């Protein structure tokens, strides 16, 4: 490797992938799921949605229940939500600035002299939604929130590779969330001397998210991804700090290779790591069997 950016040193298997957008004008935009305790912003609902999709795609999570279904109530489950939880899965959430929509709204209310709304606790939104998802899906492994100036794809794959060195972990669920517009985001990009960012022109309540469920190859993953030589050419678009576009590109390639087989070289921004994706025919058959059950 000829880059000083963190990259996964070992291949990773992609068990599942998911993407979701809201308010972008894309035909695939979704209506935001309603989450108790989370208001105004698309950040938490989009994070929840891509996690739900990933876990629904791979229901064999090592627990007695389907990952894809939110937990039953404590009365229905007969105990605490954490009972029987999946401790062999870690979760890492990445983004540049977190929930800027909530931060902007809290600031505007304060400047206007309005009473503070305790639900607008923007500093803890990433950790709060991770906690909510751990309860809903009974994931009791380690959880991390990352802020990165690098592209989220490279950062999260390197994080997953490191976490999977732990023999107590089998899977790592990585996700990134990106919100469009907003006063705080615009100020940060001005400070970083960036003329625009990937979601320029979108309203502040728009956003997108992507997630990947990762394991070591040979764990039933239909597609394997490994780091390739740095993309020294001009191929690829220079990503803005903290962009999750690479996660979207990897999710798209994963779905295509899971269906059609073959291999694909994913070039990220110039002078950044590239990745080789390869389909495993036997793992693809196993995944198709899961999908039809």
N, C-alpha and C positions, 0 to 999 in steps of 0.2 A: 504494500500500500504506500502511496506517496501523498498521504493526507494526514493532518494532525487531528482531524475530527474523529470522535469515537465511532467505531464501526463494529459490527458483530464479528468476532473472530472465528466462530463456528457456524455451520449451516443451521437454519431454523425451519421447522415445518409449519406451514400455515393450515390450521384446522378449519378456520372459518373467517369470513370478512363481512363487513357491513358498512354502508354509508347512509347518511340522511341529510337532507337540506330543508330549510324552511325560509320562506320569504325571499328567495333568490330569483324568482321568476322562472325557474326550471320546471318542466312538466312533472318531474318526480318530487317536487316539494310536498312535504307532509304537513298535516295538522299536528300541532304539538300535543303530546300526551300530557295530561294533567297530573302533576306531582304534588302531593301534600307538602306545604311548607315552602314551596318555591314559586315565586311570582315574577311577572313581567318579562323576564329574560328567556331567550331560547337556549341558553347555555346548558342548564341541567336537563331539560327535557330531551335535547338532542343527544347528550351523553348517555342518558338512560336508554334511549331508543336503539342506538347502535349496539350497546351492550346486550340488550334484550334480543336483538336479531342474531348476534353471534352465538349466544347461549342456546337459543332455540334451534339453531342449525346443528349444534353438537350437543345433544341431550345427555350423552354419557359422561357426566362430569364427576363421577366417583362418589356420588351421594345416592341416597335412596329415592330421590325425587328428580324430576326433569329440570335441568337448568333453565329451560326456556320459559318456565312458568313462575311468576312471582310467588312468594311464599304464601302459604295459607295463614289465616289469622292465628294468634296464639291459642285461641280457644279451639280452633280446628286442628292445629298441629299438636296440641296437648303439652305445650311447653314454650320455652323461650325460642325466639327466631333463630338464635345461633346454634341451637341443638342440632347435631347431625350436619353441621356446616362443612363446606368444602375448603379445607385448609391447604390443599395442594395446588391452588391457583393463586397467583399474585396478579395485581392490577396496577397499571401505570397510566396516568392521565397527563397529557402534555398540552401546552399552549404557551403563547408568548405573554399574554397579560391577564388570562383568566376571564372572569365575567365582567367585561367592560360595560355592558348594558346596565347591570345593577349598580356598578360603581358610579356611572354617570348620573343615574337617577337619584342615588343617595346624595351625591354632591349638589344636584340642582335643588333638592328639597332643603338641604342645609342652607344654601345661599338664599333661598326664598324665605327662610325662617320658619319652615314647617316642622311639625313634630316628627322626630325620627321614627321610621318604621323598622322594628327589630328584624323583620324578614329581609330587609335590605342590608344584610351583613356580608358585603361583597368580598371581604378579605378571606372568608372561609367557604365560599361557594364551591370551589373544586373539591375540598375535603368533605364538605357536607353532602354533595351528591354521591361521592364514593361511599360514604357511610350509609346513605339511603340505599344504594344498590347492593351493598354487602348484606343489608338486612333483608331486602326483597329477594335476593337470589342466594342467600346463605353462603356467601363467599367470606371465609374467615382467614384467608391468607393475607400476606403483606399488601399494603396499598400505598401508592406514592403519587404525589402531584409534582409535576416538573414544569419549570418555566425555562424556555430555551430560545436563544437567538438563532440557533441552527435550525435546519429543516427538521420537523418533528419525526419524519420517517427514520432518518439515520439515528437520531437520538433514542427513539423508542426501541428500535431493533437492537441497538447496542445494550440498552437497559435490559431487554428480555434475555439476551445472550448471557449477561452477567448473572441475572437472577436464576436462570436455569442451571447454573453451576451448583446450586443448592440441591442436594439429593432429596430434600423434603418437598420440592416443587416439581410438578409435572407440566404445568401450563402457565403462560403469562398472557393476560388479556391487556392489550395496549390500545389506547384511544387518544384522539386529538380532537379538540373543539376550537372553532374559529368563528368569531362574530364579525359582522360587517358594520362599517360606519362608526359613529360615536365620537364624542369629543376627546375622550381619553386616548383612544386608539390613534386619532389624527395627531394629537400632541406627541405621542411616543414616536410615530414615524417621522415627524418633523425633527425631533431630537436626534433620531438615527440617520437623518439626512436621506430618507427614502422618499422618492417623489410620489409613489402610490403603493398600494398593497393589493394582494390577490383578490380582495372582495371590494375593490374601489367602486363607489357608486351605489352600493347596496344600502338599504335603510338600516338603522341601528338595531332593529329588532330581528334582522335576518341572521342566519348562521348556517353552519354545516359542521358535520362530525363524521369521523370514520373510526372503525375499530378492527383489530385483527386478534384472533385467538391463536397463540403460538405455542409450539412444543418443539422437542428435538425431532429430527427426521426419524421415520420408522415408527412413529406413534399414531399411525393411521392418518397422517397428513397427506392430502392429495397433491400438494405443491410444496416444494422446498425452495427457500430463498437463501442465497449466500452473497457476500460482498464480493465485488469484482474490482478490477483496477480503477483508480480514480478517473472520472470522466474529464480527460484533458482536452477534449475537443470543445467546439462551441455548441455541441448538441445539448438540448435541454434549455429550459428557460430559467434565468436567474431568479430564484425564489426570494420573496421578501422574508425578513426575519420571522422565525416561528411558523412558517407556512405549513399547512397540513396537506398541500396538494400532492405531495409524494405518497401519503397514505391513501388518498383517493386513487392515484395511479396504480399503486400496488394492489389495492382491493379489486380494481377493474381487471388487472392482469391475472390475479388469482382466480377470479370467476371464469375468465375465458379459458385458462389452462385447465381448470378443473373439468370443464365441459369438453374441450377439444383436444387436450394433451399438447405435447410439444414443449418448447422452451421459449424464453423471452428475456432480453436484456433491457432492464429498466434504467435509463440514464436520468439522473437527477440534474441539478443545476451544474453548469460548467465548473470544473476544478473541484468537484465534490464526488463522493463515492457513488459508484453505479452498482446494480444488483442483477444477479442472474437467477431467474425463476425456472424451475424444471418440474414437470408433472410426473408423478409416480403413478403408473397405470394400475398397480394393485391397490394402492391407497384410494385411487379414484373410484374403483369398483366398490370398495368398502364404504366410501362416502355416499355413493349412489344407493347402496343397500340401506344405509341409515335414512336417507331422504325418502325412500318408498315405504318405510315401516310405519 
